[in-house]
Amino acid sequence: MGPSKWAGLAALLAGFFVLLLDTTIIAVASPSIQADLGGDVAALFWVTAGYLLAFSVPLLVAGRLGDLFDPKRVYLFGMGGFGVTSALCGAVPSCSDASRK
C-alpha cells in the first residue's frame, strides 16, 4: 500500500469513528430527550427513528453522487458538511440557558 492508500484508509476510519460517535451520542442522550419531551418510550422511538431516517436516506443519494462525480470529493464534502453542522449545533444555547434569561 502506498502513502495515498494509507491516507484513504485513515479518512475512512475517521468517517466510521464519527458515525459511531454520533450514534453513541444519540443512545446516551435518549433518556434526556425523553424527559425533555415528556413522552413515553413510543415517542422516544419515533424521535430516534426519525433521526435515523434523516441520517440514512442521504447516504443513498451520496452513494449515487459518488458514482456520478468523484467519490473522494463527495466524501470530503459530506465530512465537511457534517463538521460544520455539528459545530453549529454545538453553538446553539441549551434550553436551560434560554430559560435563565
N, C-alpha and C positions, 0 to 999 in steps of 0.2 A: 504494500500500500504506500502510495506516495503521500507527500505532505498535504495535498489538496483533499485526498480521500480521508485523512485523519481529521482535517478541518470540517469536512462534511459530516463525519461521524459525530464530532463534538457538537455541531449545530443540531443534529437530530437528537442527541442525548439532552441537550438544553431544552429542546421543544418538548420532549417526553417528561422532563423534570417539571417544566412549567405546567403541563397538563395534569400531572399527578398532584402538584402543589395546589392547583386551582380546585381540583376535585376534593382534596383533603380539607381545604378551607370551607367548602360548602358542607361537607359532612360534619365538621366541628361546629359550624355556625347554625346548624339546623335547630337545636333547642332554643337558641336565642331568637331565630327567625320565628319559630312557633310562638314563643312568649310575646314577641313584639306584635305579631298579627292577631294574637288572641284566638287562634284557631286550634282545631284538633289535629290528629295525625293525618286525616284525609286532606285537610287544607295544606299541611306541610308537604304531603305527597304531590299535590298539584303544583305547588311552588317549585319544588325540586324537579318535577317532570318538565315544567315549562322552561326552567333554566337549561336542563339537558337538551331539550328540543332546540332551543335557541342556540345552543353551543354546537350541536352535531349537524344540523342542516347546512350551515355554511361550509362544513368540511366537504360535503359532496360537491358543492359549487367550486370550492378551492381546488379539488382534485381535477375537475374538468378544466378550470383555468390553467392549472399546471400542465395539462395536455396541450392546450392551445398556445400558451406562452411558455416562457422559461420556468421550469419548476423551482429553481433557486430564487428567481425574482418573486414568485408568488409566495414562497415560504418566508422570505425576508420581509415582504410586505405584511404578511399575516402576523409574524412575530413583532414587527414594529408597531402595527396597529393594536395588538394585544397589550404591548407595553405602554403605549400612550393612553389607551382607555383605562388600563389598570391604575396608572398614575392619576388620571382624572378622577376615578372613583375613590382613590385614597385621599384626594384633596377635598372631597365633599365633607362638610361638617356632619357629625353624627346627630342623631335625634336628641341625644342628651345635651349636646352643645346648643342646639337650636332652642330647647326648652328653657335654658338658663337665661336667654336674652329677653 
